[in-house]
Amino acid sequence: QVQLVESGGGLVQAGGSLRLSCAASGIIFSQNRMGWYRQIPGKQRELVATAYSYGMINYADSVKGRFTISRDNAKNTVYLQMNNLKPEDTAVYYCNARHQYTHGVEYWGKGTQVTVSS
């Protein structure tokens, strides 16, 4: 059974930092692209960052220079370090896993709330 469990969300002041973690189980972690997405009520879920097992990464333009995605394959965990947080970063952040080669079914965590106050 696939499980993606996010942690690390919370309330932070603008300009502050948070680190999100996603612990994955039930997948071959090294064969999956891991990612972070976020969703604001009334808006479609959007890409924040993705990290392939071989090192390629992608970031949304809105977070470039502020967020860093990383993964620890030995721990089956992906992280999102969020610095210089802005109120517009407020959202539910979801962990995502997708097989790198087959582009099969995507798996999602239940999400963790990040709230940035001004």
SERO-4910 file (N, C-alpha, C, O; in steps of 0.05 Angstrom, whole numbers):
BEGIN
 pado doro    nc1    nc2    nc3   cac1   cac2   cac3    cc1    cc2    cc3    oc1    oc2    oc3
  Gln    A     17    -23      0      0      0      0     18     25      0     35     28     17
  Val    A     13     42    -19     29     66    -22     21     87     -1     -3     92      3
  Gln    A     40     98     12     35    120     31     55    142     27     79    137     25
  Leu    A     45    166     25     62    190     25     52    207     48     29    216     49
  Val    A     69    211     67     62    225     92     78    251     95    102    250     99
  Glu    A     64    273     92     77    299     95     78    308    124     61    301    140
  Ser    A     98    324    130    100    337    156    115    363    153    129    367    132
  Gly    A    114    379    173    130    404    173    115    429    168    126    451    170
  Gly    A     90    427    160     75    451    156     68    466    181     73    455    203
  Gly    A     58    490    178     52    505    202     48    534    195     45    542    172
  Leu    A     48    551    215     44    579    213     71    593    216     86    588    235
  Val    A     77    611    198    103    625    198     98    654    189     80    660    173
  Gln    A    115    672    199    114    699    190    126    703    163    144    687    155
  Ala    A    117    722    148    130    728    123    160    733    126    168    746    145
  Gly    A    175    721    108    204    723    110    216    700    125    240    696    124
  Gly    A    200    684    137    209    661    152    213    636    135    211    637    111
  Ser    A    219    614    148    226    590    134    211    566    147    205    566    170
  Leu    A    206    546    130    196    520    139    209    499    122    217    504     99
  Arg    A    211    475    133    220    452    118    199    431    119    191    421    140
  Leu    A    189    423     95    170    402     93    184    376     88    205    375     74
  Ser    A    173    354     98    183    328     93    161    310     83    138    313     90
  Cys    A    168    291     67    150    271     57    163    244     58    183    239     44
  Ala    A    152    227     75    162    200     77    145    181     60    121    180     63
  Ala    A    158    167     42    145    150     23    149    120     31    170    112     39
  Ser    A    128    105     27    130     76     30    112     63      9     93     75     -1
  Gly    A    118     38      3    102     24    -17    109     29    -46     95     19    -63
  Ile    A    129     44    -51    139     50    -78    169     44    -79    182     44    -58
  Ile    A    178     40   -103    207     38   -107    216     67   -110    215     79   -132
  Phe    A    226     78    -88    231    106    -87    251    116   -108    247    137   -120
  Ser    A    271    100   -113    292    107   -132    282    108   -161    296    117   -179
  Gln    A    258     97   -166    247     97   -193    225    118   -197    213    119   -218
  Asn    A    221    134   -177    200    154   -178    210    182   -177    228    189   -162
  Arg    A    197    198   -194    200    227   -191    184    235   -167    160    229   -164
  Met    A    196    250   -149    182    261   -126    178    290   -130    193    304   -142
  Gly    A    156    300   -118    150    328   -122    132    339   -100    121    325    -84
  Trp    A    131    365   -101    114    380    -83     95    397   -100    104    411   -119
  Tyr    A     70    396    -94     50    413   -106     36    428    -84     38    421    -60
  Arg    A     21    448    -92      6    463    -72    -21    471    -84    -24    473   -108
  Gln    A    -40    476    -66    -67    483    -75    -79    503    -56    -79    500    -32
  Ile    A    -89    524    -68   -104    545    -54   -133    541    -61   -140    535    -84
  Pro    A   -151    545    -42   -180    541    -48   -188    558    -72   -182    581    -74
  Gly    A   -203    545    -90   -212    558   -114   -193    558   -137   -199    567   -159
  Lys    A   -169    547   -133   -149    545   -153   -140    517   -158   -143    500   -140
  Gln    A   -130    511   -181   -121    485   -188    -94    479   -174    -78    497   -170
  Arg    A    -91    455   -166    -65    446   -155    -43    453   -174    -45    448   -198
  Glu    A    -21    464   -164      1    473   -181     27    461   -172     31    456   -148
  Leu    A     44    457   -191     71    448   -186     87    468   -170     87    492   -175
  Val    A    101    459   -150    120    475   -135    148    467   -143    164    484   -151
  Ala    A    154    441   -141    181    431   -147    180    401   -151    164    388   -139
  Thr    A    197    391   -168    200    363   -172    230    355   -172    247    372   -179
  Ala    A    235    331   -165    262    321   -164    263    292   -174    251    274   -162
  Tyr    A    278    288   -196    282    261   -206    305    248   -191    322    261   -179
  Ser    A    305    222   -191    325    207   -176    353    212   -186    372    209   -171
  Tyr    A    356    219   -212    382    223   -223    392    252   -220    414    258   -229
  Gly    A    376    269   -208    385    296   -201    371    319   -215    374    341   -205
  Met    A    356    314   -236    342    336   -249    320    347   -231    306    331   -218
  Ile    A    318    373   -230    297    386   -214    282    406   -230    292    417   -251
  Asn    A    258    412   -222    242    433   -234    230    450   -211    222    439   -190
  Tyr    A    227    476   -216    214    493   -197    194    511   -212    198    519   -235
  Ala    A    173    517   -198    155    538   -207    170    565   -206    186    569   -188
  Asp    A    164    582   -226    178    608   -226    174    623   -200    191    638   -192
  Ser    A    151    620   -188    144    635   -165    161    628   -140    162    643   -121
  Val    A    174    605   -141    190    597   -118    219    595   -123    235    589   -105
  Lys    A    228    599   -148    256    597   -155    272    617   -138    265    640   -135
  Gly    A    294    607   -128    311    623   -111    303    624    -82    318    633    -65
  Arg    A    280    613    -76    270    613    -48    267    585    -37    272    580    -13
  Phe    A    257    566    -54    252    539    -45    273    520    -56    284    525    -78
  Thr    A    279    500    -41    297    479    -50    286    452    -45    278    445    -22
  Ile    A    284    435    -66    275    408    -62    299    390    -61    319    394    -75
  Ser    A    298    370    -44    319    351    -42    307    324    -35    284    322    -25
  Arg    A    322    303    -39    313    277    -32    335    260    -21    358    262    -28
  Asp    A    327    243     -3    345    224     10    335    196      2    316    186     15
  Asn    A    347    184    -18    337    159    -28    340    136     -7    323    118     -7
  Ala    A    360    138     10    363    118     30    341    119     51    335     99     64
  Lys    A    329    142     55    308    146     74    280    147     61    260    150     75
  Asn    A    279    144     35    254    146     20    239    172     28    214    171     33
  Thr    A    253    193     29    242    218     38    250    241     20    272    243     10
  Val    A    231    258     14    235    282     -1    229    306     16    211    306     33
  Tyr    A    245    327     13    242    351     29    237    376     12    244    376    -12
  Leu    A    225    395     24    222    421     11    230    442     31    215    448     50
  Gln    A    253    454     27    262    476     44    251    502     33    256    509     10
  Met    A    235    516     48    222    540     39    233    564     55    229    565     79
  Asn    A    246    581     41    257    605     54    243    630     42    231    629     21
  Asn    A    246    652     57    234    677     48    205    674     41    196    683     20
  Leu    A    191    661     58    163    656     53    146    681     51    151    701     65
  Lys    A    127    680     33    109    702     27     80    694     33     74    670     33
  Pro    A     63    713     39     35    706     44     23    690     21      6    673     26
  Glu    A     31    696     -3     20    681    -26     29    652    -28     20    637    -45
  Asp    A     48    645    -11     56    616     -9     36    600      8     38    576      9
  Thr    A     18    614     21     -2    600     37    -18    580     20    -30    588      0
  Ala    A    -18    555     28    -32    535     13    -30    508     28    -15    506     47
  Val    A    -44    489     18    -39    461     26    -18    450      8    -21    450    -17
  Tyr    A      3    439     19     24    428      3     22    398      3     19    385     24
  Tyr    A     24    386    -21     21    358    -25     46    345    -36     59    356    -54
  Cys    A     52    323    -25     74    306    -35     64    289    -58     41    279    -57
  Asn    A     80    285    -78     72    271   -102     94    251   -110    118    257   -108
  Ala    A     86    228   -120    105    209   -131     95    199   -158     71    193   -160
  Arg    A    112    197   -177    105    187   -204    129    172   -215    152    181   -214
  His    A    123    148   -226    144    132   -237    158    147   -260    145    158   -277
  Gln    A    184    148   -259    200    164   -277    198    154   -306    200    170   -325
  Tyr    A    195    129   -309    197    117   -336    171    108   -348    167    111   -373
  Thr    A    153     99   -333    127     91   -343    106    113   -342     86    111   -356
  His    A    111    133   -327     91    155   -322     64    143   -315     43    151   -325
  Gly    A     65    124   -297     41    111   -288     25    127   -268     27    152   -268
  Val    A     10    113   -252     -7    127   -232      9    144   -214     30    136   -204
  Glu    A     -1    168   -209     11    186   -190     -1    181   -162    -25    175   -160
  Tyr    A     16    184   -142      7    181   -115     10    207   -100     28    223   -106
  Trp    A     -8    211    -82    -10    237    -68    -12    233    -38    -25    214    -28
  Gly    A      2    250    -23     -3    251      5    -28    266     11    -42    276     -6
  Lys    A    -35    267     37    -59    281     45    -56    311     48    -75    325     51
  Gly    A    -31    320     48    -26    348     48    -19    359     76    -27    347     96
  Thr    A     -5    380     76      2    394    101     -2    424     96      7    435     76
  Gln    A    -14    437    115    -21    465    112      3    483    119     16    479    139
  Val    A      8    502    101     28    522    105     14    549    105      1    556     85
  Thr    A     16    564    126      4    590    128     25    611    134     40    609    153
  Val    A     26    631    117     46    652    120     31    678    125     15    687    109
  Ser    A     36    689    148     23    714    156     40    738    149     65    736    148
  Ser    A     27    760    144     40    785    137     45    802    162     57    824    160
***
